[in-house]
Amino acid sequence: MPQQSYHGYAMTNFYEVDPRFGSLEAYLTLAKEAQKRGIKLIMDQVANHCGLNHWWMKDLPFSNWVNYQDRFTSGQPIINSNHRRTTNQDLYASRYDQERMNQGWFVKEMPDLNQRNPFLANYLIQNSIWWIEMLQLGGIRQDTYPYPDKVFMQQWAGAIMREYPNFSIVGEEWSYNPLLIAYWQQGQNNNDGYSSNLTHSMDFALQKAIQDGLTNEESWGTGLIEIYEAIANDFAYADPNRLLAFLDNHDMDRAFTQYKEQPKLLEMALATLLVLPRVPQIYYGTEILMENTATPHDHGRIRTDFPGGWKGDSINAFNGHGLKQTQLEMQTTLAKLLHYRKGSQAIQKGNMIHFAPHDGIYLLYRNYKGESVVLILNKNKKETTLDLKRFDELKLQGKALWNVMNQTKIVWKDTLQLNQSGAYLFSTMKNNQ
């Protein structure tokens, strides 16, 4: 592809590796070496479209292999998707809008595949299973999930889960509306009876709420209350614990840029992400404060190579060579958060209680079989005394808790001194013991 190929979604062969990355043999080696280290590979796939230079576009095998094929073969302008993803759920959607959404091409360089053709549908299902078996994949991230034919997507996910019952599939529904996100998750009681077979949905709504909640000024309707209300929407989901939560990804500004290059804000966001009842996803380089502040929305900067291991790299984030102090500190902070979460049954399995934010402070609580975890988000820049009586229902009075980040001990009594803004993470388990 001469253009629109940098992202990998304009495939010209579903069974070959992009030569810019190497060969299939190299991919197999990566998979085997990952397995030795207990690492599973997740493959990013797209069932909605291919690249205009795919070999079959020169000799299409059926008259309806791609959507609007008659316009393509006759040289007429292509009809693009209207991107109105709500038509998948809308009780009142017109057929016109639904067809434009699901059958329109994403862009003119990416032919929209017609999954209503049973031969194409079978091809895509078999291709996904082939990759799973070939590489022993641990999961698939399915791009642009609402764009293909949704009946096909139900069949696609169902075929994979029947073959691999313990497999994981996450679908991208880039929406800030939790109702749209919830629609695609398996187990959701949808009005139209649709059952997706999709194990995980991407929680864009929470991503935006955390960003807005930490960067917006505190008022009745803005600030920490935006995180609180987003989490309160969990009643809409079949299983909030299986939502994929994240701060950023390869399609949006890097987290450090989103949080105005303020390490404290990013630390608060990471602590929130890793305490909530979600499956967390962390984009590479967040731990060393990679950013794209000078060029917002620049995908080249957003997807910059991780420094270290590449020829000519003056910085090596694997051993810390050349990193600034702030970068090293964030590496350490995130490592501590991840290490604690890995050993915390309260975070992985526990119930949750949160208290409506008040005076720039928001408290979240997780508990499981005697282990209690308390996260306090404090946006006050001056020293603040937190009255703990409001949290009596947590039954922490008189108990010893340890600060996860520095292992200092506190006793939960009447008040707690918060010396500065930031995230305060406490646990009744010292060092997860």
C-alpha positions in Angstrom: 0.0 0.0 0.0 1.5 3.4 -1.0 -0.6 5.1 1.7 -2.9 4.4 4.6 -0.8 1.4 5.6 1.2 2.7 8.6 -1.3 1.3 11.1 -1.6 -2.2 9.8 -5.3 -2.2 9.1 -5.0 -2.0 5.3 -4.0 -5.7 4.9 -3.0 -6.9 1.5 -2.7 -10.6 2.6 -4.4 -12.0 5.7 -2.0 -14.9 5.9 1.3 -13.0 5.7 3.4 -10.9 8.1 4.0 -7.2 7.3 7.5 -7.4 5.8 8.4 -4.2 7.8 8.3 -6.4 10.9 9.9 -9.5 9.5 8.8 -13.0 8.5 6.3 -15.5 9.8 9.2 -17.5 11.2 10.3 -14.4 13.3 6.7 -14.1 14.5 6.7 -17.8 15.6 10.0 -17.3 17.4 8.5 -14.3 19.3 5.5 -16.4 20.3 7.6 -19.3 21.5 10.0 -17.1 23.5 7.0 -15.2 25.0 5.5 -18.5 26.1 8.7 -19.5 27.8 8.4 -16.4 29.9 4.7 -16.8 30.7 3.7 -14.0 28.3 0.7 -14.3 26.0 0.4 -12.5 22.7 -2.7 -10.5 21.8 -3.2 -10.0 18.1 -4.9 -6.9 16.8 -7.2 -7.9 14.0 -9.8 -6.2 11.8 -12.8 -7.9 10.2 -14.3 -4.8 8.7 -12.0 -4.0 5.9 -8.8 -4.8 4.0 -6.4 -2.7 2.0 -7.1 -1.5 -1.5 -4.0 -3.3 -2.8 -5.1 -6.7 -1.5 -4.6 -9.3 -4.2 -8.2 -10.2 -4.5 -9.3 -6.7 -5.3 -7.8 -7.2 -8.8 -10.0 -10.3 -9.4 -12.9 -10.3 -6.9 -14.2 -13.9 -6.4 -17.9 -12.9 -6.0 -20.0 -10.1 -7.2 -20.7 -9.2 -3.5 -17.3 -9.8 -1.9 -17.0 -6.1 -0.8 -19.8 -3.6 0.0 -20.7 -1.3 -2.9 -18.7 -3.5 -5.2 -20.6 -2.3 -8.3 -19.5 1.2 -7.6 -15.9 0.1 -7.1 -15.7 -2.0 -10.3 -17.4 0.7 -12.4 -15.1 3.5 -11.1 -17.8 5.5 -9.3 -17.0 7.4 -6.1 -17.1 5.1 -3.1 -19.7 5.6 -0.4 -18.1 6.0 3.0 -19.5 5.0 6.3 -21.5 7.6 8.2 -19.8 6.4 11.4 -23.2 6.5 13.2 -22.4 3.5 15.4 -25.6 4.0 17.4 -27.5 2.5 14.5 -26.5 -0.9 15.8 -28.7 -0.4 18.9 -31.1 2.3 17.9 -34.7 1.1 18.1 -35.7 3.8 15.6 -32.8 3.7 13.2 -33.6 4.0 9.5 -32.4 1.2 7.2 -30.6 3.9 5.2 -28.5 5.0 8.2 -27.8 1.4 9.2 -26.6 0.4 5.8 -24.4 3.5 5.5 -22.9 2.7 8.9 -22.2 -1.0 8.3 -21.6 -1.1 4.6 -19.9 2.2 3.9 -16.2 2.1 3.5 -14.1 3.3 6.4 -11.9 5.3 4.0 -11.5 4.9 0.2 -8.2 3.0 0.6 -9.9 0.3 2.7 -12.6 -1.8 0.9 -15.4 -2.7 3.3 -15.8 -6.4 3.5 -19.3 -7.9 3.0 -19.6 -10.5 5.8 -23.1 -11.4 4.7 -21.4 -13.4 1.9 -21.1 -16.8 3.7 -17.8 -17.6 1.9 -16.2 -14.4 3.0 -17.6 -14.9 6.5 -16.1 -18.4 6.7 -12.8 -17.1 5.3 -12.5 -14.5 8.1 -13.4 -17.0 10.8 -11.0 -19.6 9.6 -8.2 -16.9 9.3 -8.6 -15.9 12.9 -8.6 -19.5 14.1 -5.5 -20.2 12.0 -3.6 -17.3 13.7 -4.7 -18.4 17.1 -3.5 -22.0 16.5 -0.4 -21.0 14.7 0.9 -18.5 17.3 -1.0 -20.0 20.4 -2.5 -16.6 20.9 -3.9 -15.6 24.3 -6.4 -13.1 22.9 -7.6 -11.0 20.0 -8.3 -7.2 20.0 -10.9 -6.7 17.3 -10.6 -3.2 15.8 -13.7 -1.1 14.8 -16.0 -3.7 16.4 -19.4 -1.9 15.6 -18.6 -1.4 11.9 -18.9 -5.0 10.4 -22.2 -6.8 10.1 -23.1 -7.5 13.8 -24.7 -10.9 13.1 -21.4 -12.0 11.5 -19.5 -10.6 14.5 -21.7 -12.7 16.8 -20.9 -15.8 14.6 -17.2 -14.9 14.5 -16.7 -14.5 18.2 -18.9 -17.6 18.9 -16.9 -19.8 16.6 -13.7 -18.8 18.3 -15.1 -19.3 21.8 -16.5 -22.7 21.0 -13.0 -23.7 19.7 -11.2 -22.0 22.6 -13.5 -21.7 25.6 -10.8 -19.9 27.7 -9.9 -17.4 25.0 -10.3 -13.6 25.4 -11.6 -11.2 22.8 -11.8 -7.5 23.3 -13.8 -5.3 21.0 -13.2 -1.6 20.2 -16.3 0.5 20.6 -14.9 4.0 20.7 -17.8 5.6 22.5 -18.1 7.5 25.7 -21.7 6.2 26.2 -21.7 3.3 28.6 -24.9 1.9 27.1 -23.2 1.4 23.7 -20.2 -0.2 25.3 -22.4 -2.5 27.4 -24.4 -3.7 24.4 -21.4 -5.6 23.0 -20.5 -7.5 26.1 -21.5 -11.1 26.4 -24.3 -11.6 29.0 -25.9 -8.3 28.4 -29.7 -8.4 28.4 -30.3 -6.4 25.2 -33.7 -5.4 24.1 -33.3 -6.8 20.7 -32.0 -10.2 22.1 -28.6 -9.7 20.6 -25.9 -11.8 22.2 -22.3 -10.9 21.1 -20.2 -13.8 22.4 -17.6 -11.0 23.1 -15.8 -11.5 26.4 -14.5 -7.9 26.9 -15.4 -4.4 25.7 -13.1 -1.4 25.8 -14.1 1.2 28.4 -13.6 4.5 26.6 -16.2 6.1 28.9 -14.0 5.5 31.9 -10.9 6.6 30.1 -12.5 10.0 29.4 -13.9 10.3 32.9 -10.6 9.7 34.6 -8.9 12.3 32.3 -11.6 14.9 32.8 -12.0 14.2 36.5 -8.3 14.8 37.2 -7.7 17.7 34.9 -10.9 19.7 35.3 -11.5 22.2 38.1 -13.5 21.0 41.0 -17.1 22.1 41.0 -20.6 20.6 41.5 -20.5 18.8 38.2 -16.8 18.7 37.2 -13.6 17.2 38.6 -13.5 14.0 40.7 -17.3 13.7 40.5 -16.9 12.8 36.9 -14.9 9.7 37.9 -17.4 8.9 40.6 -20.4 9.1 38.3 -18.7 7.1 35.6 -18.0 4.2 38.0 -21.6 4.6 39.3 -22.7 3.6 35.8 -21.4 0.0 36.3 -24.9 -1.1 36.9 -25.4 -0.9 33.2 -22.8 -3.6 32.5 -23.2 -7.4 32.5 -19.8 -7.7 34.1 -17.8 -4.5 34.8 -14.8 -6.7 36.0 -14.3 -7.8 32.4 -14.2 -4.3 30.9 -10.8 -3.3 29.5 -9.8 0.0 31.1 -7.0 2.2 30.0 -5.6 5.7 30.1 -4.5 5.9 26.4 -3.7 3.8 23.4 -2.2 3.9 20.0 -5.0 6.1 18.6 -5.0 8.9 21.1 -2.6 11.4 22.8 -0.3 9.8 25.2 -1.3 9.8 28.9 1.5 12.2 29.9 0.3 14.6 27.4 -3.4 14.2 28.4 -2.4 14.9 32.0 -0.6 18.1 31.1 2.8 16.6 31.7 2.2 16.6 35.4 3.6 13.4 37.0 1.3 13.7 40.0 -1.8 13.7 37.9 -0.5 10.7 35.9 0.3 8.9 39.1 -3.3 9.5 40.3 -4.7 8.2 37.1 -2.6 5.0 37.2 -3.5 4.3 40.8 -7.2 4.7 39.9 -6.9 2.5 36.9 -5.2 -0.3 38.9 -7.6 -0.3 41.8 -10.9 -0.3 40.0 -12.8 -3.6 39.1 -11.5 -3.7 35.6 -8.9 -5.4 33.3 -6.2 -2.8 33.1 -4.3 -2.0 29.9 -1.1 0.1 30.0 0.4 1.5 26.8 4.1 1.1 26.4 6.2 4.1 27.4 3.7 5.5 29.9 6.1 4.5 32.6 8.9 6.7 31.2 6.6 9.6 30.4 6.5 9.3 26.6 4.5 12.2 25.2 3.4 14.0 22.0 2.6 17.4 23.5 4.2 19.4 20.8 2.2 17.6 18.1 -1.2 16.6 19.4 -2.9 13.7 17.6 0.3 12.9 15.7 0.2 9.2 15.3 3.9 9.0 14.4 4.8 10.5 17.8 2.1 8.5 19.6 3.6 5.3 18.3 7.3 6.2 18.7 9.7 3.3 19.2 10.4 2.5 22.8 14.0 3.7 23.6 16.5 1.0 24.1 17.6 -2.0 22.1 17.5 -0.1 18.8 20.6 0.9 16.9 21.7 4.4 17.6 19.5 4.8 20.8 21.1 7.2 23.2 18.5 6.3 25.8 17.8 2.8 27.1 14.7 2.6 29.2 15.4 -1.1 29.9 18.4 -0.3 32.1 17.7 3.4 32.9 20.6 4.8 30.9 19.9 8.4 29.9 16.5 8.6 31.6 15.6 11.8 33.6 14.9 11.5 37.3 11.2 12.1 36.7 11.1 9.2 34.3 12.9 6.9 36.7 10.5 7.9 39.5 7.5 7.1 37.3 9.0 3.7 36.4 9.4 2.9 40.1 5.9 4.1 40.9 4.2 2.1 38.3 6.2 -1.0 39.2 5.1 -0.7 42.8 1.5 -0.3 41.8 1.6 -3.3 39.4 3.4 -5.5 41.9 0.9 -4.7 44.6 -2.1 -5.3 42.3 -0.7 -8.6 41.2 -0.7 -9.9 44.8 -3.9 -8.2 46.0 -7.0 -10.4 46.2 -9.0 -7.4 47.3 -8.3 -5.6 44.0 -8.7 -8.8 41.9 -11.8 -10.2 43.5 -13.1 -7.9 46.2 -16.2 -5.8 46.5 -16.0 -2.0 46.2 -17.4 1.0 48.0 -16.8 4.6 47.0 -17.8 7.9 48.6 -18.9 10.9 46.7 -16.1 13.4 46.3 -16.0 16.2 48.8 -13.7 19.2 49.1 -11.4 17.8 46.3 -11.0 14.3 47.9 -12.4 11.0 46.6 -12.1 7.7 48.5 -12.4 4.2 47.0 -12.4 1.0 49.0 -11.9 -2.6 48.1 -12.2 -5.6 50.4 -11.8 -9.4 50.2 -11.4 -11.9 53.0 -9.8 -9.6 55.5 -7.7 -7.6 53.1 -8.7 -4.0 52.7 -7.4 -1.5 50.2 -8.1 2.3 50.4 -7.3 4.7 47.6 -7.6 8.4 48.3 -7.4 10.9 45.5 -6.5 14.3 46.8 -6.5 17.4 44.5 -5.8 19.9 47.3 -2.4 21.4 46.9 -2.2 22.6 50.5 -2.0 20.3 53.5 -5.4 18.9 54.3 -7.0 17.2 57.3 -9.4 14.4 56.2 -12.2 13.6 58.6 -12.4 9.8 58.7 -15.8 9.6 60.6 -17.6 9.7 57.2 -16.1 6.4 56.4 -17.1 4.5 59.6 -19.0 1.9 57.6 -15.7 0.6 56.4 -14.9 -0.6 59.9 -11.3 0.4 59.8 -11.3 2.3 63.1 -8.2 1.5 65.0 -6.7 -0.8 62.3 -3.1 -0.5 61.0 -2.7 0.3 57.3 0.5 0.5 55.3 1.2 3.0 52.5 1.7 0.8 49.5 4.2 3.2 47.9 6.6 3.7 50.9 5.4 1.1 53.5 4.9 3.7 56.2 2.3 2.7 58.8 -0.7 4.6 59.8 -3.5 3.8 62.3 -7.0 4.6 61.0 -8.5 6.9 63.7 -10.4 10.2 63.6 -8.4 12.1 61.0 -5.7 11.7 58.4 -3.2 14.3 57.3 -2.7 14.6 53.6 0.4 16.6 53.1 0.1 17.2 49.3 -2.1 16.5 46.3 -1.8 13.0 44.8 -2.8 9.4 45.2 -2.6 7.8 48.6 -2.9 4.0 48.5 -3.2 2.1 51.8 -3.6 -1.6 52.6 -4.1 -3.7 55.7 -1.6 -6.2 54.2 2.0 -5.2 54.6 3.9 -6.0 51.4 0.9 -8.1 50.3 1.6 -10.5 53.2 
